[in-house]
Amino acid sequence: MMKKRSFLLNEVPLEIREQIYQDVLSATPCKDVQLLRVCRQIYEEAQSLLFKRPLTFVSQSDLYQWLHHVGPRNLHHVTSLSMKLLDIGTDACLRRRAHNQGRRTVSPKEHSKSIYEEDITRLLKALSYLPSVKNLTIYKPKFGVSTWDPCRDFYLSFFSLVARQYSKLKRLSFFMDELPLTFLTSLQSLRSLRFTGFSTSTPAEALAVLRSLPLLKEIELFGPPPQLDFKQRIGYAGARRVQSFTPDVLLRLEPLQSFTICEIRDEMTASPAFFSEDTFKALFKTHRSSLEKLRISLDFKPLETDLGAFARFVSSSSLQELEIGWPGLDDEVLQCLPSSLRMLQISISPGLKPDEAADGIIDLHDDVPLLKNVVLRLDRRIVMSDSLRDNLRSNFDHAISKLGTTGIRASRGWWHPIMFDTIDESRTGSRC
């Protein structure tokens, strides 16, 4: 009689099993983790991977509720955390406190300081349960940071708390321009910084802060912030914002390995804040030999002078990865690709068709022999009918097939100027 054969899970090496778990969990909504219910062995092996995924919270209250729900057992596995830091709503808190104490509603100014201090204390306790975080993203509130002093002090206290709690942080993203950059000096392990490029720190102060970070190799600029012109006016109630990251700051930094410009054009300003001739001159002088990755995403067509400076820098660089996208991008930009390039991502807009991009890349294949990966990205903002979408998909497939004949691995995707103040609430940690 043949012995009944059991499920062959244990015949797959643990490393392969963990990769399978990781792939499944990465594609699974947080509220639907049926994989963990298959059997006890899978539960034990995959549970920690659930916490190793990037976790996202829409508010500090969302974080508190999640911590209460999951308990402390696996929190040391959390390494990537994103959170929108909200004003705690002083008026609502005061009304609730007065009601609970059976007293009349008091003025917000009377107790606002203690309320903000209470929330900072609670945040400190919450973050202490997550000691292994190395990648932290803090999104700004929908309507920005209040100019009210207690609220602004709350955000200053929070980032001071971050500097103390996560001194070993490797990657930080924050999008609040109402604060100085001085808290960054405590983050001596920081390798990657993403921010708006604007703050209350002067360029000289920003340079001193950034030069004090010995491991900093990657800077991503996502800006300028909305309503910048209003926030720079004399008489504005809050602290005046300035462009802290300028071409001169870039020129004087230690050589970078990766640099990103994601710029949303401010109609109130005469010229771009970051995509400029001076920026690429600074890159050329200081970072030409060290820079391996450059990402450019704009919601406007660059000026000819700025585009010429970009092309001159790229053609003389040692870039291995290049990602570019803006309205009206055409195949002329392909003429500047460096011989060192290995990865290219390019937006496809009405000015550049998939076949034209493919032909341009193929024509330059001998000049760019290391290029083996290409992603053609369609502008997500283009409104199209079903028939046009099907036609474009066919054009993309044809272009990808054409690139494949030269040994280039090509794929298609979407492109959109990256918005930096939104959270995908369908994947928040509280739903895990």
N, C-alpha and C positions, 0 to 999 in steps of 0.2 A: 504494500500500500504506500503510495507516494505521500510524503509529508507535505502538508499545506504550506506554500511559500508565503512568507510575510512581506509587507511593504518594504521596498528596497531603499528606504530613506537613508539608512545608516551606511549603505555602500557608496553613497556620494560623499566625498570629502567635506569636512566642516566648512572649509573656505568657500567651496562652491555652493553649499547650502546657504551660507550667509549672504553670498552674492545674489542668489535667487530670492531670498527674503527681502534683501535691500531693493531689488528691482520691483518686486510686487508691492512693497510698502510705499515706494516712491510714486507709484502710479495709482495709489489707493487713497480716496478721500479720508480725512482724519476720522470722520464719523463712521467709517465702514472698514473695520479691520478684521474681517472674517477669517483671515489667515491664522490669527492667533487662537481660533476656536477649533482648529482641525484636530489637534491632539496636544497632550501635555508637553511632549518633546519639542514640537515646533513653538509652542508658547514660551517655553524656557529659553530656547535658542534665539527667537526673533524679538522677544519683548524689549530687550535693550536697544535693538536697532530702531524701534519705534521712537525712542527718545533721542537717538542720534540724528534723526531727520531735522532739518531747520524748522523751528517752532515759531509761530506767529501769533501775536495777541493784539486785539483791537484797542485795548486800554489796559491800564494797570489793574483795574478791577477784574478784567478777563484773566489776567495772570494769577491774581489771588485765588480766584475760583478754581482754576485749573490745578494749582498747587494743592489746594484742599482736596480736590477730587482724586488725584493720582497718588498722593502720599509720597514719602521720601525715598522709597527703595531704589528707584532707578534715576534719580535726578542728577547723579554725578555723571551720567552719560550725555547730558545735554551740553552741546558745544556751540550751537548756533541759535541765536535768539533775536527775533524782531518784535518790536512793540511800538504802538502809537501811544505817546505819552500825552494824556489829556489834562486840561485844567480840571481840578477836582470838583468844580462847581460850588464855590463858597456859599452862594446864596442858598442853594438847596440844602447843603450840609447844615448851615446855621438854622434854617427853618426846622429841619428834622431834629436837631439837637434841642432847640427851644421847645418843640412839641413834646419830646421825650421827657424833658425836665419840668414840663408844666409851666413854662415861663413864656412871656411875650417874646416875639421875634426881635432879636437884637441887631444892631447895625453890623454889616459885614466888616467894617474897619476895626471893630472892637476885638474880634476873635479870629480874624483871617490868618494872622501869623501862626497861631497855635494849631489851626486846622491844617495848614500847609506843612507844619513841622510834624504833625501826626502822620500825614501821608508819606513824608520822607522817611520817617521811622519804619513805617510799614513796608515801603519799598526796600529799605536796607535789609529788613528781615527776609523778604521774599527773595532778593538776589543772593542772600547768603546761602540759600538752599540750592543754588545753581553755581557751584564753585568752578566748574570746568569750562564755562563759556569762553570761547576764543574769538567768536565772530558775533558782533553785536550791531544791530540796526535799530535806530530810533527815528520813527517818523514824526513829523510835526503835526499838530492838530489841524483840522480842516480849515480853521480860520486864523491860523498862526498863533503866536504867543502873545498873550495880552500885554499891553503896555503898563498895566497896573503893577506897582512895585512888588507886592507880596507874591503875585503870580510869577513875575520874572525871577524873583529870588528863589522861587521853588525850582525852576528849571536850572538855575545856576547851581543850586544845592544838589540837584539830581546828577548833573555831570561831574561835580566834585565827588559825589558818591561813587559813580562809575570808575573814576580814576583810582579811588582807593580800593574798591572791591575787585576790580579787574585789571590790576597792574600788569598782568601777563597777556592782555588782550592783543591779538594779532591783526584783527580787521575791525575797523569801526566805520559805520555809516551814520551820519546824522544830517538833518536838513533844516536846522534852525539857525537862522542868520542873526538872531537877536542877542547872541551871546559872544563873549570873547573866547579866544582859542587857547587861553593859558592853561586850562585843565589838561590839555594834551601832553604837556611836559612830563606828567607822571606815567605815561604809557610808553615806557622804554622798550617794550617788545613789539610795538606796533609796526606792521609791515605794509598795511594798506589803509588808506584814508579816503573816504568818499564824503564830500560835502558840497555846499553851494558855491564855495569860493568867496562868499561874502560873510561878514561878521562885524562885530564892533571893534575888532582889532585892526590896527593899521597894517599896511604891508610890511613895514619894518618889524612890527611885533610878530606878525605871522611868520616871517622869515626866521626870526629867532626861535620861535616855537618849533617849526618844522625841521630846522637844522639841529635841534636838540634831540631828535629821534633817530638814533644811529642805524636802525634796521629798516627805516621807511624806504620802500622801493616802488610803491604803486600809489598814484594819486588819481582820483576820479572827480571831475567837476560836473555837477548837475545844477545848472542855474542859467541865468541869474534868477533869484527868488521873485515870486509874483509881487506886484505893487512896489517894486524897488524904488521907482522915482518918488513915490509918495513918502517912503520911509527915509529918504535922504534929505527931505526938505527941512530947512531951518524952521523951528517951531513945532516939529513933530514931537508928540508926547513921549515916545520911546527913545532909546538910544539910537543915534544915527548909524545906519549901515554903510559900510564902505566895501569896496572890492579889495579884499585882503590878499587874494591870490592873483598877482599881476605877472606880466611877462618878466619883469625884473626879479620877482621872487623865484620864478621858474629858472631863470638864468643862474641864480646864486645857490640853488639847491645842489645837494650831492646827486650824482648821476642816478636816474630812475631806470627801472626795467619795464614799467608799464604806465601808460598815460591815457586818460579818457577825457574827452570833451563831449558832454551831452548838453546842448545849448538850445534853449527856447528863446527866440528873439523877443526882446522887449521893445514894443512899438514906440515907447517914450525915449529911447536912446538912439543916438545917431549911428552907432557902429556896434558890432558884436563885442561882447565882453571878453570872450576867450578865443574864438576862432578868428585869429588876426595874424597879420604879417609879423608883428613883434613876437607873438607866441612861438611861431615856427622858427624865427631867428634864434630865440632862446633855446629851443629844442636842438637846433643845429649846433650851437656853440657848446652846449653842456652835455647833451644826452644822445647825440647822434650815434655814438659807438655802443652805448649801454642799453638803449631802448630796444626791447624785444617785441612789445605789443603796443599798438596804437588803435584806439577806438574813437571814431568821430560820428556823432548822431546830431543832426541839426533839423530844425523845422523851417529853415529858410535856405535860399540859394546863396552861397558865399559870393563875396565880391571878387572880381578878377584878380586884384592885387593879393588878396588873402589866399585865393586858390593857387596862384602862382607860387607863393611862398610855401604852401603845403606841398605842392608837387616837387619843388626843389629839395625840401627836407626829406621826403619819402624816398626819392630816387637815390639820395646819397646815404641813406640810413642802413642799419643792419637789422631792420625789422624782420621778425619771423611770422608775426600775425598782424593782419590789418583788417579792420572792420570799418566800413564807411557807408553813410547813408544821408542823403539830403534831397529835397525836391529838385528835379531837373538834372540830376546826375547823369552824365553821358560817358561814352566809351573813351573819351580823351583822357580821363583820369587813369585809365589802365596803362598809359604810356609811362607812368612814373613808378611802376612797381619795381622794387629792388630785387636783385638776384638772390638775396638771402631768404625771400618770402616762402613760407611753407603753408600758410593758411590765409585765405581771403574770404571775407564776407562782404557782399555788396548789395545795396538796395536797387531794385528794379522799379523804375517809375516811367511815366509816359515818354521821358527823354532817352530811355535806354531799354530796349527790348531784350528778352532772355537770349535769343539767338545772337544778337549783336554783342552781348556781353560774352557769350561762349566763344564766338569767333575772335573777339579781341584778345581773350585769354589764350586761345590756341595759337594765334599769330605770334604771341610773345613767349611761347612755351620754351623756346631755346634760350631766351634771355632770363627766364625765371625757372631754371631746371628743378628747383627743390619744391615748387608749388605742387602739392598733392591733394589738398582739400579746399573745396570751394562751396560756399553757400550763397545761393541766389535768393534774395529776400524781396517779396512784393510789399509795396506800401499798403499797410492795412487800412489807411484812411480813404483809399479809392473806392467809391461807390460803384458797384457793377451788378449787372443782371446775371441770372444763372447761366445763360448761354455764353456771356463774356467770360465768366469765371471758368467754365468748362474749356473754352478756347485758350485761356491763359494757362490753365493746368496742362493742356496738351503742348503748348509752347515751352513751358518749363521742362516737361518730361523730355522733349526733343533736345533742348539745350543741354540737359543733364546727360542724356545719352551721347551727345556729341562730345562733351568733355570726357566722358568715360573712355572713348576710343584712344585718348592720349594718356590714359593711366591716372587721370585725376578723379578722385572720389568727390562727386558733386551731389548736392541735395538742395531742396527748396525750403523756404520758411517765410515768416512774416517780418516786416520791419515797421517800426513806429518810433518817433522821437520819445525817448524813455521818460515817462512821468514818474517823479520821485516821491510823491506824497500820497500814494495809494497803497492799500493793502488788499490782498485777495482774502476776503473774510471767509470764503468757503474752505480754507485750509488752515484755520486758526487752531492753535494748540488746545484751546478749551474744548474742542470737539473730538479730541483723541480719546 
